[in-house]
Amino acid sequence: MRKYLFLASVSLFSSTAFAQSVEDEDGAIVLADATQPTITVTANGLSTNVENTGQAVIVVDRAEIEAVQGGDATRVLQRTPGLSLSRSGGVGGFTAVNIRGANAEQLLVLVDGVRVADPAAPGGGFDFGNLLLGTAGKLDILRGSNSTIWGSDAIGGVIDISTRGETGASGNIEYGARDTLFASAAGGLSGEGYYAGLTGSWYRTDGFSTAASGTEPDGFEQLALGGQLFVDVTSNLEVFAHANWSEGDLDLDGFPPPTYAFADTLETQETRRHWGDLGFAWYGNDLTLRGSYSLSDTERDNRDATGATTFASDGHSERVALRGEYRAIGPVTVAFGAEQEWTDYAASFSPAGEADIFGAYVQLGFAMGRVAAHVGSRVDDHSLFGSNASYGADLSYGFGTDWRLRASLGEGFKAPTLFQLLSDYGNPLLQPEESTSFDLGIEKGTRGRGTHLALTAFRRDSEDLIGFVSCFGVSGGICTDRPFGTYDNTARARAQGIEAEAGFDLAPGLRLSGVYSFVDTEDRTTGLDLARRPRHTATLFADYEAPFGLKLGTDLRLVGASFDDAGNAVRLDGYEVFDLRAAMPLSDAVEIYGRIENVFDADYQSVAGYNSPGRGAFVGVRARM
């Protein structure tokens, strides 16, 4: 069992329970000491100590997820510097995540290492409205371009969500505003050389009117299930598997006649997703190998008030991958990998399409004492647009008692989506979007404990960005056979700014933390701000635990003004949202908790014309066995 825990903690698909757990002398699993290193998987594709990478990474574990409370992922994500959010309505509504001003579709999202973006979506991005935290064990978030390791989509950054993995059993149930009920559970069995775990969550809410002008509430319901298995075949060989499934039903508002203005309707959307992988890990004295086969599928059906399907889509991807690391000599390591992915999609009113992409990379690493450095390159070959090369490097240098300088330079690219290439609006001559980013930072301590300070400056330049081109009144050229419009590589963009993080233990049991970001974005073609990219965002959060167990917490989110559209004609005002949290253990196994979201009932919009939730109170109980 000791070997399993070690393998799980350094696994690409590790979860917090494994990475933070050890066995006591009686063989029972207990939480590790808080001084254990923070492990990231997004920096180089294999598990490494955060202090050994020059890239900007934060890791949010299950303990923090439970402290924040609730199933809404945005409540945790807003603690990430450089990250902004926009949501069309309530929980379940389309939720876009922008890192350092990049488009939401330029963020690579993984669950247990599996790509989960929808290949049938026009922009090929991931909708965080379909991500609830009941089954999540850890969020590993990298800011900055890193296509050298991850290939397509990693322009803004990478987020890897690990499924919960726990021995024994735990669960929670909560109820609150807008008739919202959220329940989740996780359990697992472990023995000498194996671990098997299951997790699930259920969420339902009556919601509120998605349309700011409406009164009819729009609800959301989702059921999600997941499982994982690790088995030691030999002392050096482990096999693993993950499987996840979710189904959600969302009420929508639309544009009804005769005015066709955004208003209440009885439209709905059903989203069904399944993804998973099967693979092996081999650990030798100098060589580590991980091979896997993975798949991801997203089906969507939009229905009108009568239940008739008005639009349907199905995006599917499969991938085989091999990653490895070889300890070449002394402090030098060689990381390498290769991947082959096949994607296809089908959608109403559009011809079906498919494509494949092959990528391979190599990265040299050096680590000695408090110095760590990496440099690597990658080549990808796409069946429809050809080849693309990416490069990256990073450096980390520790000094003083607990300080670290870090710097990184990375390139990113995003392949045109199947819809952009092959639909009735498609352009088969599209080239990939590309970016070059760099950052320089200084950091003291470790996020979440002791005195932690970090300041990072960054810049990213992007070119060949894909945009929609209207063909109204135009014939010939790029508009040939595309009377309603098409896609083209038309834009360039720049994003630059600073990110600041701080955390202090002010008194026994009392910790104050915060993040602030200044993100200046510009469409280099028009000179205007990028849409829905506030220049200033900040989150301040404080937590106190009394000697008798009572836990109190606050979260204050501050968001500056932005523009809703690329033409900068529609302004979105800045806003502040204040939340209160509390929890009280009744025993070693049972805890009651509650929170008030948006205490001062702030009225705000992150997407023009769409409501955001007002004040709401929630109470719950969690138990562990």
C-alpha positions as CSV (number, residue, x, y, z in Angstrom):
1,M,0.0,0.0,0.0
2,R,2.9,2.4,0.6
3,K,3.9,2.0,-3.0
4,Y,0.4,2.7,-4.2
5,L,0.3,6.0,-2.2
6,F,3.6,7.1,-3.6
7,L,2.6,6.2,-7.2
8,A,-0.7,8.0,-6.8
9,S,1.0,11.1,-5.4
10,V,3.3,11.4,-8.4
11,S,0.7,10.4,-10.9
12,L,-0.4,12.7,-13.7
13,F,-3.9,11.8,-12.5
14,S,-3.4,12.2,-8.8
15,S,-6.0,13.6,-6.5
16,T,-5.5,15.5,-3.3
17,A,-6.4,12.7,-1.0
18,F,-3.5,10.6,-2.4
19,A,-0.9,13.3,-2.8
20,Q,-1.5,14.6,0.7
21,S,-1.9,11.2,2.5
22,V,0.5,8.8,4.1
23,E,0.1,5.6,6.2
24,D,0.7,5.7,10.0
25,E,2.5,2.9,11.7
26,D,-0.7,0.9,11.9
27,G,-1.3,1.1,8.2
28,A,-4.2,3.6,8.4
29,I,-4.3,6.5,6.0
30,V,-3.9,9.9,7.6
31,L,-3.3,13.4,6.3
32,A,0.3,14.3,5.7
33,D,2.1,17.1,7.4
34,A,1.3,20.5,6.1
35,T,4.9,21.0,5.1
36,Q,4.5,18.4,2.3
37,P,5.4,19.9,-1.1
38,T,2.6,21.1,-3.4
39,I,2.5,18.9,-6.5
40,T,1.5,20.3,-9.9
41,V,0.9,18.3,-13.1
42,T,0.2,21.2,-15.5
43,A,3.7,22.6,-15.7
44,N,5.5,19.7,-17.5
45,G,2.9,17.0,-17.9
46,L,4.4,14.9,-15.1
47,S,4.1,15.5,-11.4
48,T,6.6,18.0,-10.0
49,N,7.0,20.2,-7.0
50,V,5.6,23.7,-7.7
51,E,8.9,25.2,-6.5
52,N,10.7,23.3,-9.3
53,T,9.0,25.2,-12.1
54,G,9.3,28.8,-13.2
55,Q,5.7,28.8,-14.5
56,A,2.9,30.5,-12.6
57,V,0.8,27.7,-11.0
58,I,-1.6,27.4,-8.1
59,V,-3.2,24.3,-6.7
60,V,-6.6,24.3,-5.0
61,D,-7.2,21.2,-2.9
62,R,-10.3,19.5,-1.5
63,A,-10.0,21.2,1.9
64,E,-10.2,24.6,0.2
65,I,-13.1,23.5,-2.0
66,E,-15.1,22.4,1.1
67,A,-14.2,25.6,3.0
68,V,-15.6,27.7,0.2
69,Q,-18.7,25.6,0.2
70,G,-21.2,24.8,-2.6
71,G,-21.1,23.2,-6.0
72,D,-20.5,26.3,-8.1
73,A,-16.9,26.2,-9.5
74,T,-16.7,29.9,-10.0
75,R,-16.6,30.4,-6.2
76,V,-13.2,28.7,-6.1
77,L,-11.9,29.8,-9.5
78,Q,-12.2,33.5,-8.6
79,R,-9.4,33.0,-6.1
80,T,-7.0,32.6,-9.0
81,P,-4.9,35.7,-10.0
82,G,-5.3,36.8,-13.6
83,L,-8.6,34.9,-14.0
84,S,-11.9,36.6,-14.9
85,L,-15.4,35.1,-15.4
86,S,-18.6,35.8,-17.3
87,R,-21.8,33.8,-17.0
88,S,-25.0,33.9,-18.9
89,G,-27.5,33.6,-16.0
90,G,-27.2,31.3,-13.0
91,V,-25.5,28.1,-12.1
92,G,-25.5,25.8,-15.2
93,G,-25.6,28.8,-17.6
94,F,-22.8,29.2,-20.1
95,T,-19.7,30.2,-18.1
96,A,-16.6,31.5,-19.8
97,V,-13.2,31.6,-18.0
98,N,-10.5,33.9,-19.2
99,I,-6.9,33.6,-18.0
100,R,-4.7,36.6,-18.5
101,G,-7.2,38.1,-21.0
102,A,-7.2,35.1,-23.3
103,N,-10.4,33.9,-25.0
104,A,-12.3,31.3,-23.1
105,E,-11.7,28.9,-26.0
106,Q,-8.0,29.3,-25.6
107,L,-7.9,27.6,-22.2
108,L,-7.1,23.9,-22.1
109,V,-9.3,22.0,-19.6
110,L,-8.6,18.5,-18.5
111,V,-10.4,16.2,-16.1
112,D,-8.1,13.4,-14.8
113,G,-5.8,14.4,-17.6
114,V,-8.5,13.9,-20.3
115,R,-9.4,16.7,-22.7
116,V,-13.1,17.6,-22.1
117,A,-13.7,20.5,-24.5
118,D,-16.6,20.0,-26.9
119,P,-15.3,19.5,-30.5
120,A,-18.8,20.3,-31.8
121,A,-18.8,23.8,-30.2
122,P,-18.1,26.5,-32.8
123,G,-15.1,27.8,-30.7
124,G,-14.2,24.3,-29.3
125,G,-14.1,25.6,-25.7
126,F,-15.2,24.2,-22.4
127,D,-18.3,25.4,-20.7
128,F,-17.6,25.7,-16.9
129,G,-21.4,26.0,-16.4
130,N,-21.4,22.2,-16.6
131,L,-18.6,21.8,-14.0
132,L,-19.8,21.3,-10.4
133,L,-17.4,20.6,-7.6
134,G,-19.1,17.7,-5.9
135,T,-16.8,15.2,-7.7
136,A,-13.7,17.3,-7.8
137,G,-10.7,16.6,-5.5
138,K,-8.2,19.2,-6.8
139,L,-7.8,22.0,-9.3
140,D,-4.4,22.5,-10.8
141,I,-4.2,25.9,-12.6
142,L,-1.4,27.1,-14.8
143,R,-1.4,30.7,-16.2
144,G,0.4,31.3,-19.5
145,S,1.0,29.6,-22.8
146,N,2.2,26.0,-22.6
147,S,1.6,24.2,-25.9
148,T,5.1,22.8,-25.7
149,I,3.8,20.2,-23.3
150,W,0.1,20.2,-24.0
151,G,-0.4,21.0,-27.7
152,S,-3.5,22.7,-29.0
153,D,-5.6,25.1,-26.9
154,A,-3.0,25.9,-24.2
155,I,-2.7,29.6,-25.2
156,G,-4.1,31.2,-22.0
157,G,-3.3,28.4,-19.7
158,V,-4.2,24.9,-18.5
159,I,-6.7,23.7,-15.8
160,D,-6.6,20.1,-14.7
161,I,-9.4,18.9,-12.4
162,S,-8.7,15.7,-10.5
163,T,-11.6,13.5,-9.4
164,R,-12.1,13.0,-5.6
165,G,-10.4,9.9,-4.3
166,E,-11.0,8.9,-0.7
167,T,-10.8,5.8,1.5
168,G,-13.8,5.2,3.6
169,A,-16.8,7.4,2.8
170,S,-17.8,11.0,3.0
171,G,-20.7,13.1,1.8
172,N,-22.7,16.3,2.1
173,I,-26.1,17.7,1.5
174,E,-27.1,21.3,1.5
175,Y,-30.3,23.3,0.8
176,G,-30.9,27.0,0.2
177,A,-32.1,29.9,-1.8
178,R,-34.1,29.4,-5.0
179,D,-35.1,25.9,-3.8
180,T,-31.5,24.7,-4.4
181,L,-30.5,21.2,-3.3
182,F,-26.9,20.0,-3.7
183,A,-25.6,16.6,-2.5
184,S,-22.3,14.8,-3.1
185,A,-20.6,11.7,-1.9
186,A,-17.3,9.8,-2.4
187,G,-16.0,6.5,-1.1
188,G,-13.2,4.1,-1.8
189,L,-11.5,0.9,-0.8
190,S,-7.8,0.3,-0.7
191,G,-5.6,-2.7,0.1
192,E,-2.1,-4.0,-0.7
193,G,-1.6,-2.8,-4.2
194,Y,-5.0,-1.5,-5.2
195,Y,-7.4,1.4,-4.8
196,A,-11.0,1.6,-6.1
197,G,-13.2,4.7,-5.6
198,L,-16.6,6.1,-6.6
199,T,-18.0,9.6,-6.4
200,G,-21.2,11.3,-7.4
201,S,-23.1,14.6,-7.1
202,W,-26.7,15.8,-7.7
203,Y,-27.7,19.5,-8.1
204,R,-31.0,21.1,-8.7
205,T,-32.3,24.6,-8.4
206,D,-35.3,26.6,-9.5
207,G,-33.0,29.4,-10.4
208,F,-34.0,32.9,-11.5
209,S,-34.9,34.5,-14.8
210,T,-31.8,34.3,-17.1
211,A,-33.1,37.4,-19.0
212,A,-32.6,40.6,-17.0
213,S,-36.0,41.7,-18.3
214,G,-37.8,38.5,-17.4
215,T,-39.6,37.1,-14.4
216,E,-40.0,33.4,-15.2
217,P,-37.3,31.4,-13.3
218,D,-34.8,29.2,-15.2
219,G,-33.7,26.1,-13.3
220,F,-30.9,23.7,-13.7
221,E,-30.4,20.1,-12.7
222,Q,-27.4,17.8,-13.0
223,L,-26.4,14.3,-12.0
224,A,-22.7,13.4,-12.2
225,L,-20.9,10.1,-11.4
226,G,-17.2,9.1,-11.5
227,G,-15.0,6.3,-10.6
228,Q,-11.3,5.4,-10.6
229,L,-9.1,2.3,-10.2
230,F,-5.4,1.7,-9.5
231,V,-3.8,-1.7,-9.4
232,D,-0.2,-2.6,-8.9
233,V,0.5,-5.4,-11.4
234,T,4.2,-5.7,-10.3
235,S,6.5,-3.7,-8.0
236,N,7.2,-1.3,-11.0
237,L,4.0,-1.5,-13.1
238,E,0.6,0.1,-12.2
239,V,-2.6,0.1,-14.3
240,F,-5.3,2.7,-13.9
241,A,-8.7,3.7,-15.2
242,H,-11.0,6.7,-14.8
243,A,-14.7,6.9,-15.9
244,N,-16.9,10.0,-15.6
245,W,-20.5,10.7,-16.7
246,S,-22.9,13.6,-16.3
247,E,-26.2,14.7,-17.5
248,G,-27.7,18.2,-17.1
249,D,-30.9,20.0,-17.9
250,L,-30.9,23.8,-18.2
251,D,-33.9,26.2,-18.7
252,L,-33.1,28.9,-21.3
253,D,-34.4,32.2,-22.3
254,G,-34.5,33.3,-25.9
255,F,-35.6,35.8,-28.5
256,P,-39.4,35.3,-29.0
257,P,-41.5,37.0,-31.7
258,P,-42.7,39.5,-32.5
259,T,-39.9,41.7,-31.1
260,Y,-37.2,39.1,-31.0
261,A,-35.7,40.8,-28.0
262,F,-34.1,38.7,-25.3
263,A,-36.8,37.7,-22.9
264,D,-38.5,34.8,-21.0
265,T,-39.1,31.6,-23.0
266,L,-39.6,28.0,-22.1
267,E,-36.6,26.6,-24.1
268,T,-34.4,24.0,-22.5
269,Q,-31.0,22.4,-23.2
270,E,-29.9,18.9,-22.2
271,T,-26.2,18.2,-22.0
272,R,-24.8,14.6,-21.7
273,R,-21.1,14.1,-21.3
274,H,-18.9,11.0,-20.7
275,W,-15.1,10.8,-20.6
276,G,-12.5,8.5,-19.2
277,D,-9.2,6.8,-19.7
278,L,-7.4,3.5,-19.3
279,G,-3.6,3.2,-19.0
280,F,-0.4,2.1,-17.3
281,A,2.5,3.7,-15.4
282,W,5.9,2.1,-15.2
283,Y,8.4,3.3,-12.6
284,G,12.0,2.3,-13.1
285,N,15.2,3.5,-11.4
286,D,15.9,6.2,-14.1
287,L,12.8,5.9,-16.4
288,T,9.2,6.7,-15.8
289,L,6.6,5.9,-18.5
290,R,2.8,6.6,-18.6
291,G,0.7,5.4,-21.5
292,S,-3.1,5.9,-21.9
293,Y,-6.1,5.7,-24.1
294,S,-8.8,8.3,-23.4
295,L,-12.1,9.4,-24.9
296,S,-14.5,12.3,-24.4
297,D,-18.0,12.9,-25.8
298,T,-20.4,15.8,-25.4
299,E,-24.0,15.7,-26.7
300,R,-26.3,18.7,-26.6
301,D,-30.0,19.0,-27.5
302,N,-31.9,22.3,-27.5
303,R,-35.7,22.1,-27.3
304,D,-38.5,24.5,-27.7
305,A,-41.5,25.0,-25.4
306,T,-43.2,21.9,-26.9
307,G,-40.2,19.7,-26.3
308,A,-39.3,19.5,-30.0
309,T,-35.6,19.5,-30.8
310,T,-34.5,22.7,-32.4
311,F,-30.7,22.0,-32.4
312,A,-28.5,19.0,-31.6
313,S,-24.8,18.4,-31.7
314,D,-22.3,15.7,-30.8
315,G,-18.6,16.2,-30.4
316,H,-16.3,13.2,-29.9
317,S,-12.6,12.8,-29.4
318,E,-10.2,9.8,-28.7
319,R,-6.6,10.0,-27.9
320,V,-3.6,7.7,-27.3
321,A,-0.7,9.2,-25.4
322,L,2.7,8.2,-24.0
323,R,4.7,10.4,-21.6
324,G,8.0,9.7,-20.0
325,E,10.9,11.1,-18.0
326,Y,14.5,9.8,-18.1
327,R,17.0,10.8,-15.5
328,A,19.9,11.1,-17.9
329,I,22.8,12.1,-15.7
330,G,23.1,13.8,-12.3
331,P,20.7,16.8,-12.2
332,V,19.7,16.4,-15.9
333,T,16.4,14.9,-16.9
334,V,14.7,14.4,-20.3
335,A,10.9,14.5,-20.5
336,F,9.3,13.4,-23.7
337,G,5.9,12.4,-25.1
338,A,3.8,11.8,-28.1
339,E,0.0,11.9,-28.7
340,Q,-2.4,11.0,-31.5
341,E,-5.9,12.4,-31.3
342,W,-9.0,11.8,-33.5
343,T,-11.9,14.2,-33.3
344,D,-15.3,14.3,-35.1
345,Y,-18.5,16.2,-34.8
346,A,-22.1,16.2,-36.0
347,A,-24.6,19.1,-35.7
348,S,-27.9,20.2,-37.0
349,F,-27.9,22.3,-40.2
350,S,-24.2,21.5,-40.7
351,P,-22.2,18.7,-42.5
352,A,-20.4,16.3,-40.2
353,G,-16.6,16.4,-40.1
354,E,-13.5,14.8,-38.6
355,A,-9.8,15.4,-38.3
356,D,-6.8,14.0,-36.5
357,I,-3.6,15.6,-35.0
358,F,-0.3,14.1,-34.0
359,G,2.1,15.8,-31.6
360,A,5.5,15.0,-30.0
361,Y,7.7,16.9,-27.6
362,V,11.0,16.7,-25.8
363,Q,12.0,18.8,-22.8
364,L,15.4,19.0,-21.0
365,G,15.3,19.7,-17.3
366,F,18.0,20.7,-14.8
367,A,17.5,20.7,-11.0
368,M,20.3,21.2,-8.5
369,G,19.9,22.7,-5.1
370,R,17.5,25.7,-5.4
371,V,17.9,26.1,-9.1
372,A,15.6,24.4,-11.6
373,A,15.3,25.0,-15.4
374,H,13.5,23.5,-18.3
375,V,13.6,24.1,-22.1
376,G,11.6,22.1,-24.7
377,S,10.0,22.1,-28.1
378,R,7.1,20.4,-29.8
379,V,5.8,19.7,-33.3
380,D,2.1,19.0,-34.1
381,D,0.8,17.8,-37.4
382,H,-2.9,18.4,-38.2
383,S,-4.6,16.5,-41.0
384,L,-6.4,19.6,-42.3
385,F,-4.0,22.5,-41.9
386,G,-0.5,21.0,-41.6
387,S,2.3,21.4,-39.0
388,N,3.0,23.7,-36.1
389,A,6.0,24.1,-33.9
390,S,6.1,25.3,-30.3
391,Y,8.9,26.2,-27.9
392,G,9.1,26.9,-24.1
393,A,11.5,27.5,-21.3
394,D,11.3,28.3,-17.6
395,L,13.6,29.0,-14.7
396,S,13.2,28.9,-10.9
397,Y,15.8,30.2,-8.4
398,G,15.4,30.0,-4.6
399,F,17.2,32.4,-2.4
400,G,17.1,33.7,1.2
401,T,15.1,31.8,3.7
402,D,11.9,31.3,1.6
403,W,12.1,33.4,-1.5
404,R,12.0,32.3,-5.2
405,L,12.5,34.1,-8.5
406,R,10.7,32.5,-11.5
407,A,10.5,33.2,-15.1
408,S,8.9,31.5,-18.1
409,L,8.7,31.9,-21.9
410,G,6.1,29.9,-23.8
411,E,4.4,29.5,-27.1
412,G,0.8,28.5,-27.6
413,F,-1.4,27.5,-30.5
414,K,-5.0,26.6,-31.0
415,A,-6.0,24.5,-34.0
416,P,-9.1,25.7,-35.9
417,T,-12.2,23.9,-34.8
418,L,-14.0,21.4,-37.0
419,F,-16.9,23.8,-37.2
420,Q,-14.6,26.7,-38.3
421,L,-13.0,24.5,-40.9
422,L,-15.9,22.3,-42.2
423,S,-19.3,23.7,-41.5
424,D,-21.4,25.7,-43.9
425,Y,-19.6,28.8,-42.5
426,G,-16.2,27.0,-42.6
427,N,-12.9,28.0,-44.2
428,P,-10.6,25.0,-45.0
429,L,-7.7,27.5,-45.4
430,L,-7.6,28.6,-41.8
431,Q,-4.3,28.5,-39.9
432,P,-3.9,27.9,-36.1
433,E,-4.1,30.8,-33.7
434,E,-0.7,31.4,-32.1
435,S,0.7,33.2,-29.1
436,T,4.0,34.0,-27.4
437,S,3.9,34.7,-23.7
438,F,6.4,35.5,-21.0
439,D,6.3,36.3,-17.3
440,L,8.6,37.2,-14.5
441,G,7.7,36.7,-10.8
442,I,9.0,36.7,-7.3
443,E,7.4,34.7,-4.5
444,K,7.8,34.1,-0.8
445,G,6.5,31.0,1.0
446,T,3.7,28.7,-0.1
447,R,0.1,29.5,-1.0
448,G,-2.3,28.8,1.9
449,R,0.1,28.7,4.8
450,G,2.5,31.0,6.7
451,T,3.4,34.3,5.1
452,H,2.9,34.1,1.3
453,L,3.7,36.9,-1.1
454,A,3.8,36.7,-4.9
455,L,4.1,39.3,-7.6
456,T,4.1,38.4,-11.3
457,A,4.4,40.6,-14.5
458,F,3.3,39.0,-17.8
459,R,2.7,39.7,-21.4
460,R,1.1,37.6,-24.2
461,D,1.0,38.5,-27.9
462,S,-1.4,36.6,-30.2
463,E,-1.8,36.5,-33.9
464,D,-3.8,34.8,-36.6
465,L,-6.8,34.9,-34.3
466,I,-9.9,33.4,-35.9
467,G,-13.0,35.6,-36.2
468,F,-16.3,35.5,-38.1
469,V,-16.4,37.5,-41.3
470,S,-19.7,38.8,-42.6
471,C,-20.4,38.2,-46.3
472,F,-23.6,40.4,-46.4
473,G,-23.5,42.1,-49.8
474,V,-20.2,40.5,-50.7
475,S,-19.5,37.9,-53.3
476,G,-16.4,36.2,-54.5
477,G,-13.1,35.7,-52.7
478,I,-13.4,34.3,-49.2
479,C,-17.2,34.7,-49.4
480,T,-17.5,32.3,-52.4
481,D,-20.3,29.8,-51.5
482,R,-20.5,31.4,-48.0
483,P,-23.4,33.9,-48.4
484,F,-24.0,34.3,-44.7
485,G,-20.4,34.6,-43.6
486,T,-17.3,32.6,-42.9
487,Y,-14.2,32.4,-40.6
488,D,-10.8,33.9,-41.2
489,N,-7.5,34.6,-39.5
490,T,-8.2,38.3,-39.0
491,A,-7.0,39.5,-35.7
492,R,-4.1,40.2,-33.4
493,A,-4.3,40.8,-29.7
494,R,-2.1,41.7,-26.7
495,A,-2.6,41.2,-23.0
496,Q,-0.2,42.4,-20.3
497,G,-0.4,43.2,-16.6
498,I,0.5,42.2,-13.1
499,E,-0.8,39.6,-10.7
500,A,-0.4,39.9,-6.9
501,E,-1.0,37.3,-4.2
502,A,-0.7,37.6,-0.4
503,G,-1.6,35.6,2.6
504,F,-0.9,36.1,6.4
505,D,-1.5,34.3,9.6
506,L,-2.6,37.4,11.7
507,A,-3.3,35.5,14.9
508,P,-3.8,31.9,16.0
509,G,-6.6,30.5,13.8
510,L,-7.0,33.7,11.7
511,R,-5.7,33.9,8.1
512,L,-6.2,36.8,5.7
513,S,-5.5,36.3,2.0
514,G,-6.1,38.0,-1.3
515,V,-5.3,38.2,-5.0
516,Y,-5.3,41.2,-7.3
517,S,-4.9,41.4,-11.1
518,F,-4.4,44.2,-13.5
519,V,-5.0,42.9,-17.1
520,D,-4.7,45.3,-20.0
521,T,-6.0,43.8,-23.2
522,E,-6.0,45.2,-26.7
523,D,-7.3,44.1,-30.1
524,R,-4.3,45.1,-32.1
525,T,-6.4,45.4,-35.3
526,T,-8.9,47.9,-33.9
527,G,-7.0,49.3,-30.8
528,L,-10.1,48.5,-28.7
529,D,-10.4,46.5,-25.4
530,L,-11.2,42.9,-25.7
531,A,-14.8,42.1,-24.7
532,R,-15.6,41.1,-21.1
533,R,-12.0,41.5,-19.9
534,P,-12.1,43.8,-16.8
535,R,-8.8,45.5,-16.2
536,H,-9.1,45.2,-12.4
537,T,-10.2,42.1,-10.5
538,A,-9.5,41.1,-6.9
539,T,-10.7,38.6,-4.3
540,L,-10.1,39.0,-0.6
541,F,-10.8,36.1,1.7
542,A,-10.4,35.6,5.4
543,D,-10.8,32.5,7.6
544,Y,-10.9,32.0,11.3
545,E,-11.1,28.8,13.4
546,A,-11.9,29.2,17.1
547,P,-10.3,26.9,19.7
548,F,-13.7,25.1,20.1
549,G,-14.0,24.3,16.4
550,L,-16.2,27.1,15.0
551,K,-15.0,28.2,11.5
552,L,-15.9,31.6,10.0
553,G,-15.0,32.9,6.6
554,T,-15.6,35.8,4.2
555,D,-15.0,36.3,0.5
556,L,-15.1,39.7,-1.2
557,R,-15.0,39.7,-5.0
558,L,-14.3,43.1,-6.7
559,V,-14.5,43.4,-10.5
560,G,-13.8,46.5,-12.5
561,A,-15.7,47.8,-15.5
562,S,-15.4,46.3,-19.0
563,F,-17.1,46.2,-22.3
564,D,-19.6,43.5,-23.4
565,D,-18.8,43.7,-27.1
566,A,-15.8,43.9,-29.4
567,G,-16.8,47.4,-30.6
568,N,-16.7,48.7,-27.0
569,A,-20.2,50.2,-27.4
570,V,-21.9,48.3,-24.4
571,R,-20.4,49.0,-21.0
572,L,-20.5,46.5,-18.1
573,D,-20.3,48.3,-14.8
574,G,-17.9,47.1,-12.1
575,Y,-19.3,45.3,-9.1
576,E,-18.6,43.9,-5.6
577,V,-20.0,40.7,-4.1
578,F,-19.6,39.8,-0.5
579,D,-20.1,36.3,0.9
580,L,-20.1,35.0,4.5
581,R,-19.4,31.4,5.5
582,A,-19.5,29.4,8.8
583,A,-19.0,25.8,9.8
584,M,-19.2,23.9,13.1
585,P,-18.2,20.3,13.8
586,L,-20.6,18.4,15.9
587,S,-18.2,15.4,16.3
588,D,-15.1,14.1,14.6
589,A,-17.4,12.8,11.8
590,V,-20.2,15.3,11.4
591,E,-20.1,19.1,10.6
592,I,-22.8,21.6,9.9
593,Y,-22.2,24.6,7.7
594,G,-23.8,27.5,6.0
595,R,-23.3,30.7,4.0
596,I,-24.9,33.8,2.7
597,E,-23.9,34.7,-0.8
598,N,-24.1,38.3,-2.1
599,V,-24.9,39.6,1.4
600,F,-25.6,43.1,0.2
601,D,-27.7,41.9,-2.8
602,A,-25.6,43.6,-5.4
603,D,-27.3,44.0,-8.8
604,Y,-24.7,43.3,-11.5
605,Q,-24.2,41.7,-14.9
606,S,-21.1,39.9,-16.3
607,V,-22.9,39.5,-19.7
608,A,-25.2,42.3,-20.9
609,G,-28.9,41.5,-20.6
610,Y,-28.3,38.5,-18.3
611,N,-29.2,38.3,-14.6
612,S,-26.9,37.4,-11.9
613,P,-27.9,35.8,-8.5
614,G,-29.0,38.1,-5.7
615,R,-28.7,37.4,-2.0
616,G,-29.1,33.7,-1.0
617,A,-28.7,31.7,2.2
618,F,-27.6,28.0,2.2
619,V,-27.2,25.4,5.0
620,G,-25.8,21.9,4.9
621,V,-24.2,19.0,6.7
622,R,-21.2,16.9,5.8
623,A,-20.2,13.6,7.3
624,R,-17.1,11.3,7.1
625,M,-16.7,7.6,7.9
